[in-house]
Amino acid sequence: MNGWIDHAVWWHVYPLGFTGGLHGGPGHRFGHLIDWLDYAIELGVNGLQLGPIFASESHGYDTVDHFRIDPRLGDDADFDKLVSAARERGMRVLLDGVFNHVGRGFQAPPSWFRDSVFEGHGALVELDHDNPEVQGHVVRVMDHWLARGASGWRLDAAYAVQPGFWKQTLARVRAKHPDAWFTGEVIHGDYAAYLRDSTLDSVSQYELFKAVWSSLNDRNFYELAWALDRHNTILDAGSPLTFVGNHDVTRIATQLSDFRHLGHALAVLFTTGGVPSIYYGDEQAYRGRKEERFGGDDDIRPLFPARPGDLSALGWPTYHLHQRLIGIRRRHPWLAHARTRPLHLANEALALESSAGDNRLITLLNTGDAAFTFPIDPAGLTPIDGDGRTVPPHSWSILG
């Protein structure tokens, strides 16, 4: 079983953007990512979540060969070096598997394809998951890269595939790799049911992500409380992948209408159940807006500089904030399975109790213009970040 996931905090990187390979030619660019692993370790993470790394026609999600590293990133030897460097630092590697659709240059018999494209994108041809040969291919791909050192898979557009396909596929893969972890991209619908029917370990928690930034912008913590109640039911079925940013959404520092509330978003991320993931650059308060146009993802998938010393000094306070909150997560590993409920709920003030067994922790959020003293009983708890039960305007506190 994959008990290691209870201690995981991912650093999510889109390699083609991070390394500058997206619009470049062939090159051995994985080395650029290796140079940043110590920075990630110092941040506090212990997992490297990679975006697509396999040969593709453009952005990586139009795969043409699942068994070949994208030449813009390197080759098998470069991948082995990256995995080895990560392992030396105690980091696991999560791969991005695009198995719902492929690029038009993908070579396979016609019977492998449906007569449809993915969500109107003409360059993305959907695979026929009713074809046993397609399932066999996915099993072989997963097995190949797990055997080379990966620890699990994020399954792109998992929601577009019938859950029974994943159930059968994962049973075959887990027979050889019982320690592997699988999370699926699911945006809408019944997350808990999809987890049960697919046997995935995890799904992406878009519902909570949206509630975090939206409740802060609207000064409406009732939305967040509702989403957390739903989140508790999802935790009964698996360990959702939680985040406040990824490769497909506007960056959290841009999305928030008041930057003073960034710490509130992060406090929720790191004190609620699930498996947290940090999108590269968010820890430096990078800005970037996703736009629905050709090239509209480029702003949120940038090149990282050669070394940490080349980063703007403006981002380091946010990096240190991440370090503090990840440290709290590390010292309270039970949070991976915590259930969270409101102890006090108002539009601009929210007290959240996260608990598991005899363990508990309280997160206090104030988005109002005045200090607020929360009417809660903090018996047995002391401030571990912040000022305690009285929270200054536009601030937060954690008691544990």
C-alpha positions in Angstrom: 0.0 0.0 0.0 1.1 3.6 -0.6 1.2 4.9 3.0 4.0 7.3 2.0 1.4 9.6 0.4 0.2 10.7 3.9 3.5 12.6 4.2 3.7 13.9 0.6 3.7 17.5 -0.4 4.2 18.0 -4.2 6.0 20.7 -6.2 4.1 20.7 -9.5 6.3 21.6 -12.5 5.3 22.0 -16.1 8.7 20.9 -17.6 8.4 22.2 -21.1 7.7 25.7 -19.7 10.0 25.5 -16.7 13.0 24.5 -18.9 12.3 26.7 -21.9 11.7 23.7 -24.1 8.1 24.5 -25.1 9.1 26.6 -28.1 12.6 25.3 -28.5 14.3 22.5 -30.4 15.8 19.3 -29.1 18.0 19.6 -26.0 19.0 18.0 -22.7 16.9 20.4 -20.5 16.1 18.1 -17.6 19.4 19.3 -16.1 17.8 22.7 -15.5 15.2 21.0 -13.4 17.7 19.0 -11.4 19.4 22.3 -10.6 16.3 23.4 -8.7 15.7 20.3 -6.6 17.6 21.7 -3.6 15.4 24.8 -3.7 12.4 22.6 -3.7 13.7 20.6 -0.7 14.4 23.8 1.2 10.8 24.9 0.4 9.7 21.7 2.3 8.3 19.5 -0.4 9.2 15.9 -0.9 7.6 15.1 -4.2 8.1 16.3 -7.8 4.9 16.3 -9.8 5.8 16.6 -13.4 3.6 17.8 -16.2 3.8 15.9 -19.6 7.3 14.7 -20.5 6.7 12.4 -23.4 7.2 13.0 -27.1 4.4 15.3 -28.4 3.5 17.6 -31.1 3.4 20.9 -29.1 2.3 21.5 -25.5 2.8 17.9 -24.2 -0.9 16.9 -24.0 -0.8 15.9 -27.7 1.3 12.8 -27.1 2.8 10.9 -30.1 4.9 8.3 -28.2 4.3 7.4 -24.5 7.6 5.4 -24.4 9.9 8.3 -25.6 11.0 11.3 -23.6 10.1 14.6 -25.4 13.3 15.4 -27.4 13.0 19.0 -26.2 13.6 17.7 -22.6 16.2 15.0 -23.3 16.2 11.3 -23.4 16.0 8.2 -21.2 19.4 8.8 -19.7 18.3 12.4 -18.7 15.1 11.0 -17.2 17.1 8.5 -15.2 19.4 11.2 -13.9 16.4 13.3 -12.8 14.8 10.4 -10.9 18.1 9.5 -9.3 18.7 13.1 -8.3 15.2 13.3 -6.8 15.7 10.0 -4.9 19.0 11.1 -3.5 17.1 14.0 -1.9 14.2 11.8 -0.7 11.8 13.1 -3.4 9.3 10.9 -5.2 8.3 11.6 -8.8 4.8 11.7 -10.1 4.2 11.5 -13.9 1.4 13.0 -16.0 -0.3 10.4 -18.1 -2.4 11.6 -21.1 -4.4 8.5 -21.9 -7.8 9.9 -22.9 -6.5 11.4 -26.2 -3.4 11.7 -28.3 -1.9 13.9 -31.0 -2.7 13.2 -34.6 0.8 11.9 -35.1 0.3 9.0 -32.7 0.9 5.7 -34.6 -1.7 3.0 -33.9 -4.3 0.9 -35.7 -7.5 2.8 -36.7 -9.4 0.6 -34.2 -7.7 2.4 -31.3 -9.4 5.7 -32.0 -12.9 7.1 -31.6 -14.4 9.2 -34.3 -14.2 12.2 -32.1 -11.8 14.8 -30.7 -11.3 16.0 -27.1 -13.5 18.9 -26.2 -13.4 20.4 -29.7 -9.7 20.4 -30.0 -9.0 19.1 -33.5 -5.4 18.1 -32.8 -6.5 15.8 -29.9 -7.9 12.5 -31.1 -9.8 10.4 -28.5 -8.8 6.8 -27.8 -11.4 4.1 -27.7 -11.2 2.7 -24.2 -13.5 -0.1 -25.0 -10.7 -1.6 -27.1 -8.7 -4.1 -25.0 -5.6 -3.2 -27.0 -5.8 0.4 -25.7 -6.0 -0.8 -22.1 -3.0 -3.0 -22.7 -1.1 -0.1 -24.1 -1.9 2.1 -21.0 -0.9 -0.7 -18.7 2.5 -1.2 -20.5 3.2 2.5 -20.4 2.5 2.8 -16.7 4.5 -0.3 -15.9 7.4 0.9 -18.0 7.9 4.2 -16.2 7.1 3.0 -12.8 9.8 0.4 -13.3 12.2 3.2 -14.2 11.6 4.9 -10.9 8.4 6.9 -11.0 6.1 6.6 -7.9 2.8 7.2 -9.5 0.6 8.9 -12.1 -1.6 11.9 -12.5 -4.2 10.9 -15.1 -5.1 13.8 -17.4 -8.8 14.2 -18.3 -9.6 11.1 -16.2 -13.2 12.4 -16.1 -13.6 11.9 -19.8 -13.0 8.1 -19.4 -15.5 5.7 -17.9 -14.3 4.8 -14.3 -14.5 1.1 -15.1 -11.6 1.5 -17.5 -9.4 2.8 -14.7 -10.6 0.1 -12.3 -9.5 -2.7 -14.7 -6.3 -0.9 -15.7 -5.1 -0.1 -12.2 -5.8 -3.6 -11.0 -3.3 -4.9 -13.6 -0.7 -2.2 -12.8 -1.0 -2.5 -9.0 -0.2 -6.2 -9.3 3.4 -5.3 -10.1 3.5 -1.9 -8.4 1.4 -2.1 -5.2 3.1 1.0 -3.8 2.2 3.3 -6.7 -0.2 6.2 -6.3 -2.8 7.3 -8.8 -4.7 10.6 -9.0 -7.1 11.6 -11.7 -8.1 14.9 -13.1 -11.8 15.3 -12.3 -13.3 18.8 -12.5 -17.1 18.4 -12.0 -19.5 15.8 -10.7 -19.5 13.4 -7.8 -15.9 13.1 -6.8 -16.5 10.4 -4.1 -18.5 8.2 -6.5 -15.8 8.5 -9.2 -13.1 7.5 -6.6 -15.1 4.4 -5.6 -16.0 3.3 -9.1 -12.6 3.9 -10.6 -10.5 2.7 -7.6 -8.2 5.8 -8.1 -6.4 6.8 -4.9 -7.2 10.5 -5.5 -8.9 13.1 -7.7 -8.0 16.7 -8.2 -10.1 18.9 -5.8 -11.2 21.7 -8.1 -14.3 22.3 -6.1 -12.3 23.3 -3.0 -9.8 25.2 -5.1 -12.6 27.4 -6.5 -14.2 27.9 -3.1 -11.0 29.1 -1.5 -10.3 32.0 -3.9 -14.0 32.8 -4.5 -14.9 33.0 -0.9 -12.0 35.3 -0.2 -12.8 37.6 -3.1 -16.5 37.7 -2.3 -16.0 37.9 1.5 -18.4 34.9 1.7 -16.9 32.2 3.9 -20.2 30.3 3.7 -19.1 29.1 0.3 -15.9 27.7 1.7 -17.7 26.0 4.6 -20.0 24.3 2.2 -17.1 23.1 0.0 -15.3 21.8 3.1 -18.3 19.8 4.1 -18.3 18.2 0.7 -14.6 17.7 1.0 -15.1 15.6 4.2 -17.2 13.2 2.2 -14.6 12.9 -0.5 -12.0 12.0 2.1 -14.1 9.0 3.0 -13.4 7.7 -0.5 -9.8 8.7 -1.0 -7.1 11.4 -0.6 -7.9 14.3 -2.9 -5.1 16.3 -4.5 -5.5 19.8 -3.1 -4.1 22.9 -4.6 -4.5 26.7 -5.0 -2.8 26.7 -8.4 -1.8 24.4 -11.3 -0.9 24.5 -15.0 -4.5 25.1 -16.1 -5.7 28.0 -14.0 -4.9 31.7 -13.4 -2.3 32.0 -10.7 -3.6 32.5 -7.1 -1.7 35.8 -6.7 -3.5 37.1 -9.7 -6.8 35.5 -9.0 -7.2 37.0 -5.5 -8.6 40.6 -5.6 -6.7 41.3 -2.3 -3.1 40.0 -2.1 -3.4 40.3 1.7 -5.5 37.1 1.6 -2.9 34.9 0.0 -1.9 33.6 3.4 -5.5 32.7 4.1 -5.7 30.5 1.0 -2.4 28.8 1.9 -3.5 28.3 5.5 -6.6 26.4 4.3 -4.5 24.4 1.8 -2.1 23.1 4.4 -4.5 22.5 7.3 -7.2 20.5 5.6 -7.2 16.8 4.6 -5.8 15.5 1.3 -2.5 15.7 -0.5 -1.3 19.3 -1.1 0.4 20.4 -4.3 2.2 23.7 -5.0 2.5 24.9 -8.6 6.0 26.2 -9.4 6.2 29.9 -9.1 3.2 30.2 -6.8 5.7 29.9 -3.9 7.3 33.1 -5.3 3.9 34.9 -5.7 4.3 34.7 -9.5 1.5 36.4 -11.4 -0.1 34.9 -14.5 -3.5 34.8 -16.2 -4.9 31.9 -18.2 -6.7 33.0 -21.3 -9.0 31.0 -23.7 -7.0 31.6 -26.9 -4.1 30.0 -28.7 -1.0 30.4 -26.5 -3.3 31.4 -23.6 -1.4 29.1 -21.2 2.0 30.5 -21.8 1.7 33.2 -19.1 1.1 30.5 -16.4 3.8 28.1 -17.7 6.9 30.2 -17.7 10.6 29.6 -17.9 12.3 29.5 -14.5 15.7 31.3 -14.3 19.0 29.6 -14.1 19.3 29.7 -10.3 17.4 30.8 -7.2 19.6 33.9 -6.9 18.1 35.2 -10.1 14.6 35.3 -8.7 13.1 38.7 -7.7 13.5 39.7 -4.1 9.8 40.5 -4.1 8.8 36.8 -4.1 10.9 35.5 -1.2 8.4 36.5 1.6 5.8 34.3 0.0 8.4 31.5 -0.2 9.1 31.8 3.5 5.3 31.8 4.2 5.1 28.5 2.3 8.0 27.1 4.4 6.2 28.0 7.6 3.0 26.4 6.6 4.6 23.3 5.1 6.5 23.0 8.4 3.1 22.9 10.3 1.9 20.2 7.9 5.1 18.2 8.5 4.7 18.4 12.3 1.1 17.3 12.0 1.1 14.5 9.5 -2.4 13.4 10.7 -3.7 16.4 8.7 -3.7 14.2 5.6 -6.8 12.4 6.9 -8.3 15.3 8.9 -11.9 16.3 8.7 -12.6 20.0 8.9 -15.7 21.8 10.3 -16.5 25.4 11.1 -16.6 26.5 14.8 -17.5 30.0 13.9 -18.9 31.1 10.5 -19.7 34.6 9.2 -19.1 36.4 5.9 -15.7 37.7 6.9 -14.7 35.5 9.8 -14.2 31.8 9.8 -12.9 29.4 12.5 -12.1 25.9 11.1 -11.3 22.9 13.3 -9.4 20.2 11.6 -9.2 16.9 13.5 -8.3 13.3 13.3 -8.7 11.0 16.3 -7.5 12.9 19.4 -5.6 15.4 17.3 -7.0 18.8 16.4 -5.9 22.2 15.1 -7.8 25.4 14.6 -7.4 27.8 11.7 -8.8 31.4 12.1 -9.4 33.5 9.1 -10.3 37.2 9.2 -10.9 39.2 6.0 -12.6 42.1 7.7 -11.2 45.6 8.1 -11.1 45.3 11.9 -9.5 42.9 14.4 -11.8 40.1 15.4 -11.8 38.0 18.5 -13.2 34.6 17.7 -15.8 33.3 20.2 -14.3 29.8 20.4 -12.8 27.7 23.2 -9.1 27.1 22.4 -8.6 24.9 25.5 -5.4 22.9 25.2 -4.3 24.8 22.1 -1.7 27.6 21.7 -0.8 29.8 18.7 1.6 28.1 16.4 1.4 30.8 13.7 -0.2 34.1 14.2 -1.6 36.1 17.2 -4.0 33.6 18.7 -7.8 34.0 19.1 -7.8 37.7 18.3 -6.9 38.0 14.7 -5.8 41.4 13.1 -7.7 42.7 10.0 -7.0 40.8 6.9 -5.0 38.2 8.8 -5.1 34.6 10.0 -3.9 32.5 12.8 -3.4 28.8 13.5 -3.8 27.2 17.0 -2.4 23.7 17.7 
